[in-house]
Amino acid sequence: MTAKPWGGRFDAATDRRVERFTESISFDHKLFEHDVRASIAHVEMLAEVGLVGHDECQQIVRALIEIRAEIERGDFPFVLEREDIHMHIEAALIERLGDVGRKLHTARSRNDQVATDFKLWIRDGLDRIDAGLKALQRAFVVAAERHCNLILPGYTHMQRAQPVLAAHYFLAYVEKSARDRGRVADCRKRLNSLPLGAAALAGTSLPIDRDSVARKLGFDSIAANSLDVSSDRDFAVEALFALTMIAEHLSGWAEEWVLWSTKEFGFLALPDSLCTGSSIMPQKKNPDVLELIRGRSARVVGSLTSFLVLIKGLPLAYNRDLQEDKLPVFDAFETVESCLELAGVIVAAATLRDDRVGERIEEGFLDATTLMERLILTGVPQRSAHEAVGRLVAACERLGLSKLVDLPDAEFARTCPTLEIETLRGVLGVANSVGAFRSAGSTSPSEVAAQLEQWKRRLESPTS
């Protein structure tokens, strides 16, 4: 039997079924590097305040570094009896150093220890997510430059609405990713207070220096209330929400590109290397990566939902329910990281098909709103202008025409008898329509060019 660090109170060995049911080493081994990092900072602080000797501190640090290396190499044995990564590392330390190793846990509990390790892990994960988002933004900016002269149909309700520059379309996703990065940064900022030193729930009577540990581990502050520390998982919920929003944005983009890659749309060419085939239909080229990005968003949403249910109604302070906090977080981070990576690859490799887009870009009356606004500029009230252009569209459909520009002058004269027809025709066609935009943030060529340059500068900055 492996002795339990809490075994002094108990007369009977733990039932093997309980061992299997309560273990977390099968998943929390992912925290090993962060546990070692936090333990080194903790023991160095203990030496600074005189709770362990300087030589003892050096022995513990050396042994912790050795243990970390063994885990990295895959040479470290994990057993159910030692429950979690914290007990594994401490037990290995005691095996090497005896009573000196037993001093590491001075002035800390597994409650504040796991909260610290978990924050360190999530903080590193948020930094990786931010880097992945920035890389995706760069890929969208490059795509915007590559297709800077292409005009796309913009949609509402999945119906053709107004023309937009392709660069404007790509920059829309750059903006979404910017908001995602903002949420990640906000989460990281609120997360960055040190739990260690809160001990089990009430703090400690030993003369520790929490500020010293915070500095060593890169925390901005120390958590102010020891009772709050043991129960707090707000940082994990907030991280999961940020990841969920990223997954939702990726899912919407993937859905668009799945549609755009169909024969019905034909807007998008995906390389063979990023698609798969059918086991029965030899002609098939399926956008499976995009579909999986869309599908895996469900796992991230599920992780957030399960975590919210997990913490609902938990009394202060620590409860063993919180052992279940790591699995949804680990899965959500790994899922979003892999989706971000593949999304960037697809954006860089896929090509919008100018020829196919151009074949039908004039269809769908994309210039109708611009025509209405031209009427407004001549003094026609908005509602009257809206009705007039609606009648012109109806006339096109009655005559079997797909474009306003093909409508005979007589129809324009019948609907807008007081206006010069050439003035109205000056905004017809998608190129004229796009050129007429002027509001800030619009698909105006000058606005889009300015925003594209702004994003290029921002993303070139190492601090952006």
C-alpha positions in Angstrom: 0.0 0.0 0.0 1.1 3.5 -0.7 0.7 5.7 2.4 -1.7 8.6 2.1 -0.6 12.0 3.2 -3.9 12.3 5.1 -3.8 8.7 6.4 -3.1 9.5 10.1 -6.8 9.8 10.9 -7.8 6.5 9.3 -7.5 2.9 10.6 -8.6 1.1 7.4 -7.0 1.1 3.9 -9.0 2.8 1.2 -11.3 0.5 -0.7 -9.9 -0.2 -4.2 -13.2 0.9 -5.7 -12.9 4.2 -4.0 -9.3 4.5 -5.3 -10.6 4.1 -8.8 -13.5 6.4 -8.4 -11.6 9.3 -6.8 -8.4 9.3 -8.8 -7.7 12.2 -11.0 -4.1 11.4 -12.1 -5.5 10.0 -15.4 -6.1 13.6 -16.5 -4.5 16.1 -14.0 -1.1 14.8 -14.9 -1.2 17.6 -17.5 -0.5 20.0 -14.6 2.8 18.5 -13.7 5.0 21.3 -15.1 2.8 23.9 -13.4 2.8 22.0 -10.1 6.6 21.9 -10.2 6.9 25.6 -11.1 4.6 26.6 -8.2 6.3 24.2 -5.8 9.7 25.7 -6.6 8.4 29.2 -6.0 6.7 28.1 -2.8 9.8 26.4 -1.3 12.0 29.3 -2.2 9.7 31.6 -0.3 9.7 29.2 2.7 13.5 29.5 2.7 13.3 33.3 2.5 11.1 33.4 5.7 13.1 30.8 7.5 10.6 27.9 7.5 13.1 25.7 5.6 16.8 25.9 5.5 18.7 27.2 2.5 20.4 23.8 1.8 17.0 22.1 2.2 15.5 24.4 -0.3 18.2 23.7 -2.8 17.7 19.9 -2.3 14.0 20.2 -2.9 14.4 22.4 -6.0 16.9 20.0 -7.6 14.7 17.0 -6.8 11.6 18.8 -8.3 13.5 19.5 -11.5 14.6 15.9 -11.7 11.0 14.7 -11.2 9.8 17.1 -13.9 12.4 15.7 -16.3 11.3 12.2 -15.6 7.7 13.0 -16.3 8.6 14.7 -19.5 10.6 11.7 -20.6 7.8 9.3 -19.7 9.9 7.6 -17.1 7.7 8.5 -14.1 5.2 5.9 -12.8 1.6 6.9 -12.1 -0.4 4.8 -9.7 -4.0 5.1 -8.6 -3.1 5.1 -4.9 -1.5 8.5 -5.2 -4.7 10.0 -6.5 -3.4 13.1 -8.3 -0.4 14.8 -9.7 0.2 16.8 -6.5 0.5 13.7 -4.4 2.6 11.9 -7.0 5.2 14.7 -7.1 5.3 15.1 -3.3 5.5 11.3 -2.7 8.4 11.1 -5.2 10.1 14.0 -3.4 9.8 12.3 0.0 11.2 9.0 -1.5 14.3 10.9 -2.6 14.7 13.3 0.4 12.9 11.8 3.3 12.0 14.4 6.0 13.4 17.2 3.9 10.8 16.4 1.2 8.1 16.4 3.8 8.7 20.1 4.4 7.5 21.2 0.9 3.9 21.2 1.9 4.4 23.6 4.7 1.8 26.4 4.8 -0.2 25.2 1.8 -3.1 22.8 1.1 -4.0 20.9 -2.0 -6.9 23.4 -2.2 -4.8 26.4 -2.9 -2.1 24.3 -4.6 -4.5 23.0 -7.3 -6.1 26.4 -7.8 -2.6 27.8 -8.4 -1.6 25.1 -10.8 -4.9 25.4 -12.6 -4.6 29.1 -13.0 -1.0 28.7 -14.3 -2.2 26.1 -16.9 -5.1 28.2 -18.1 -2.9 31.3 -18.2 -0.5 29.5 -20.5 -3.4 28.2 -22.5 -4.8 31.7 -23.0 -1.5 32.9 -24.3 -1.5 30.0 -26.9 -5.0 30.8 -27.9 -4.2 34.5 -28.3 -1.2 33.5 -30.6 -3.5 31.3 -32.6 -6.1 34.1 -33.0 -3.4 36.5 -34.1 -2.1 34.0 -36.7 -5.7 33.6 -38.0 -6.1 37.3 -38.2 -3.0 37.5 -40.3 -4.2 34.8 -42.6 -7.5 36.7 -43.1 -5.6 39.9 -43.9 -3.4 38.2 -46.5 -6.6 36.7 -48.1 -8.1 40.2 -48.1 -5.1 41.6 -50.0 -5.1 38.6 -52.4 -8.8 39.3 -53.3 -8.8 43.0 -52.9 -10.6 43.7 -56.2 -13.2 41.0 -56.0 -16.9 41.9 -55.2 -19.0 39.4 -53.4 -22.7 39.2 -52.8 -23.4 40.0 -49.2 -26.3 38.0 -47.6 -29.0 38.5 -45.0 -31.4 35.6 -44.3 -29.2 33.7 -46.7 -30.6 35.8 -49.5 -28.6 38.2 -51.7 -28.6 41.6 -50.1 -25.9 44.1 -51.1 -22.5 43.9 -52.8 -19.4 43.9 -50.6 -15.7 43.9 -51.3 -14.1 40.5 -50.6 -11.6 42.3 -48.5 -14.4 43.8 -46.4 -15.7 40.2 -45.9 -12.3 38.9 -44.7 -11.8 42.0 -42.4 -15.2 41.2 -40.7 -13.6 38.0 -39.4 -10.5 39.9 -38.3 -12.8 42.1 -36.2 -14.5 39.1 -34.7 -11.1 37.6 -33.8 -10.1 41.0 -32.3 -13.1 40.8 -29.9 -12.1 37.2 -29.1 -8.6 38.3 -28.3 -10.0 41.1 -26.1 -12.0 38.6 -24.1 -8.9 36.4 -23.7 -6.9 39.3 -22.5 -9.6 40.4 -20.0 -9.9 36.8 -18.7 -6.1 36.6 -18.3 -6.0 39.9 -16.4 -8.7 38.8 -13.9 -7.2 35.4 -13.5 -3.8 36.7 -12.6 -4.0 36.8 -8.8 -2.2 34.2 -6.7 -4.2 31.7 -4.8 -1.3 30.0 -3.0 -1.0 30.9 0.6 -4.8 30.7 1.3 -4.1 27.2 2.5 -7.3 25.1 3.0 -9.7 27.9 3.4 -8.7 30.2 6.3 -5.0 31.0 5.6 -2.1 30.0 7.8 -0.6 31.1 11.1 2.9 30.6 9.7 4.9 33.7 8.6 4.7 33.3 4.8 5.3 35.9 2.1 2.6 35.5 -0.5 3.8 38.6 -2.5 7.2 36.9 -3.0 5.5 33.8 -4.6 3.3 36.0 -6.7 6.4 37.8 -8.1 8.1 34.5 -8.9 5.1 33.1 -10.7 4.3 36.3 -12.6 1.0 37.0 -10.8 -0.1 40.7 -10.6 -1.5 40.4 -7.1 -2.5 38.0 -4.4 -6.0 36.7 -4.0 -7.5 38.8 -1.2 -9.8 36.4 0.6 -8.7 32.9 1.6 -12.2 31.6 1.8 -12.9 32.7 -1.7 -9.8 31.1 -3.1 -10.8 27.5 -2.3 -14.1 27.8 -4.1 -13.3 30.2 -6.9 -13.4 28.8 -10.4 -14.7 32.1 -12.0 -11.4 32.2 -14.0 -12.1 28.8 -15.6 -15.7 29.7 -16.4 -14.6 32.9 -18.0 -11.9 31.1 -20.0 -14.5 28.6 -21.2 -16.8 31.4 -22.3 -14.0 33.1 -24.3 -13.3 29.8 -25.9 -17.0 29.2 -26.7 -17.2 32.5 -28.5 -14.1 31.6 -30.5 -15.6 28.3 -31.4 -18.9 29.9 -32.4 -17.2 32.4 -34.7 -15.2 29.6 -36.3 -18.3 27.5 -36.7 -20.2 30.3 -38.5 -17.2 30.9 -40.8 -16.9 27.1 -41.5 -20.6 26.9 -42.3 -20.2 29.7 -44.9 -17.3 28.0 -46.5 -18.9 24.6 -46.6 -21.7 26.3 -48.6 -19.4 28.3 -50.7 -17.5 25.1 -51.7 -20.6 23.4 -53.1 -21.4 23.3 -56.8 -24.5 25.4 -56.1 -22.4 28.3 -54.9 -19.0 27.5 -56.5 -17.4 30.5 -54.8 -14.5 28.6 -53.1 -11.8 26.3 -54.3 -10.3 24.1 -51.5 -7.0 22.2 -52.1 -7.3 18.4 -52.2 -4.9 18.1 -49.2 -7.5 19.7 -46.9 -10.4 17.6 -48.1 -11.4 14.0 -47.9 -13.4 11.6 -50.2 -16.2 9.1 -50.1 -15.8 5.4 -49.6 -18.6 4.7 -52.1 -18.9 7.8 -54.4 -15.7 8.2 -56.3 -16.4 11.8 -57.5 -16.8 13.3 -54.0 -14.5 15.9 -52.5 -15.8 16.7 -49.0 -14.9 19.7 -46.9 -14.6 17.5 -43.8 -12.1 19.8 -41.9 -14.6 22.7 -42.1 -17.4 20.4 -41.1 -15.4 19.2 -38.0 -14.6 22.7 -37.0 -18.3 23.4 -37.2 -19.1 20.2 -35.3 -16.5 20.5 -32.6 -17.9 23.9 -31.5 -20.6 21.7 -29.8 -17.9 20.2 -27.6 -16.7 23.6 -26.5 -20.3 24.8 -25.8 -20.8 21.5 -23.9 -17.7 22.1 -21.8 -19.0 25.6 -20.7 -22.4 24.2 -20.0 -21.1 21.3 -17.9 -18.8 23.6 -15.9 -21.7 26.0 -15.1 -23.8 23.1 -13.8 -20.8 21.7 -11.9 -20.4 24.8 -9.8 -24.1 25.6 -9.4 -25.0 25.6 -5.7 -21.6 24.6 -4.2 -21.3 26.0 -0.7 -18.1 27.6 0.5 -15.3 26.6 0.5 -13.7 23.6 -1.3 -15.8 20.6 -2.4 -14.6 17.5 -4.1 -17.0 18.3 -7.0 -14.2 20.7 -8.2 -12.0 17.7 -9.1 -14.3 17.5 -12.2 -13.3 21.1 -13.3 -10.3 20.1 -15.4 -11.6 17.7 -18.0 -14.0 20.2 -19.7 -11.3 22.9 -19.6 -8.5 20.7 -21.0 -10.8 19.5 -23.8 -12.0 22.9 -24.7 -8.5 24.4 -24.9 -7.2 21.5 -27.0 -10.2 21.6 -29.3 -10.1 25.4 -29.9 -6.3 25.3 -30.4 -6.5 22.6 -33.1 -9.5 24.4 -34.8 -7.6 27.7 -34.9 -4.6 26.0 -36.4 -6.6 24.3 -39.2 -8.7 27.4 -39.8 -5.5 29.4 -40.5 -4.2 26.7 -42.8 -7.5 26.6 -44.8 -7.8 30.4 -45.1 -4.2 30.6 -46.4 -4.7 27.7 -48.9 -8.2 28.3 -50.2 -9.0 30.6 -53.1 -12.1 32.5 -54.0 -13.1 31.8 -57.6 -13.3 35.2 -59.2 -14.7 33.7 -62.4 -17.6 31.8 -60.7 -18.4 34.8 -58.5 -18.3 37.1 -61.4 -20.7 35.0 -63.5 -23.6 35.8 -61.2 -22.6 38.8 -59.2 -25.0 41.1 -61.0 -28.0 38.8 -60.2 -30.2 39.4 -57.2 -30.7 43.2 -57.4 -27.7 43.8 -55.1 -27.8 47.5 -56.2 -31.4 48.1 -55.1 -30.5 49.7 -51.8 -28.0 52.0 -53.4 -30.6 53.0 -56.0 -33.0 53.8 -53.1 -30.4 56.0 -51.4 -29.8 57.8 -54.7 -33.5 58.7 -54.8 -33.2 59.9 -51.2 -30.4 62.2 -52.3 -32.7 63.8 -54.9 -35.2 64.6 -52.1 -37.5 61.6 -52.2 -38.5 60.5 -48.6 -37.0 57.2 -47.6 -40.3 55.3 -47.4 -41.3 56.6 -50.8 -37.9 55.7 -52.3 -38.1 52.2 -50.8 -41.5 51.7 -52.4 -40.4 53.0 -55.8 -37.4 50.7 -56.0 -39.6 47.8 -54.9 -41.8 48.5 -57.9 -38.8 48.6 -60.2 -37.6 45.2 -58.8 -41.2 43.8 -59.3 -41.1 45.1 -62.9 -37.8 43.3 -63.5 -39.3 40.0 -62.3 -42.5 40.5 -64.3 -40.3 41.0 -67.4 -38.0 38.1 -66.6 -35.0 40.4 -66.0 -32.4 39.6 -63.3 -30.8 43.0 -63.2 -32.1 46.5 -62.7 -29.7 47.9 -65.2 -31.6 45.9 -67.9 -34.9 47.6 -67.1 -36.2 49.7 -70.0 -36.2 53.5 -69.6 -39.9 53.5 -69.8 -40.2 51.5 -66.6 -37.9 54.0 -64.8 -40.0 56.9 -66.2 -43.2 55.3 -65.1 -42.0 54.8 -61.5 -39.9 57.9 -61.1 -41.4 60.4 -63.6 -39.7 63.5 -62.2 -36.1 62.2 -62.1 -33.4 62.0 -64.7 -33.0 58.4 -65.7 -29.2 58.7 -66.2 -28.8 59.9 -62.7 -30.4 56.8 -61.4 -28.5 54.5 -63.8 -25.3 55.9 -62.4 -25.5 53.7 -59.3 -26.7 50.5 -61.0 -24.4 47.5 -61.3 -22.4 46.1 -58.4 -19.2 48.1 -59.1 -21.1 51.4 -59.2 -23.0 50.4 -56.1 -19.9 49.6 -54.1 -18.3 52.8 -55.3 -21.2 54.8 -53.9 -20.6 53.8 -50.3 -19.1 56.4 -48.1 -19.9 55.8 -44.4 -17.2 55.0 -41.9 -16.9 51.2 -41.6 -18.7 50.5 -44.9 -17.5 48.5 -47.8 -16.4 51.7 -49.6 -13.1 50.9 -51.4 -11.3 53.8 -49.6 -12.7 52.7 -46.2 -11.7 49.1 -46.8 -8.2 50.0 -48.0 -7.7 52.2 -44.9 -8.8 49.4 -42.6 -6.7 46.9 -44.3 -3.6 49.0 -43.9 -4.5 49.7 -40.3 -4.8 46.0 -39.5 -1.5 45.2 -41.3 0.2 47.7 -39.1 -1.5 46.4 -35.9 -0.7 42.8 -36.6 3.0 43.5 -37.5 3.5 44.9 -34.0 4.9 42.3 -31.6 2.7 43.7 -28.8 -0.6 43.7 -30.6 
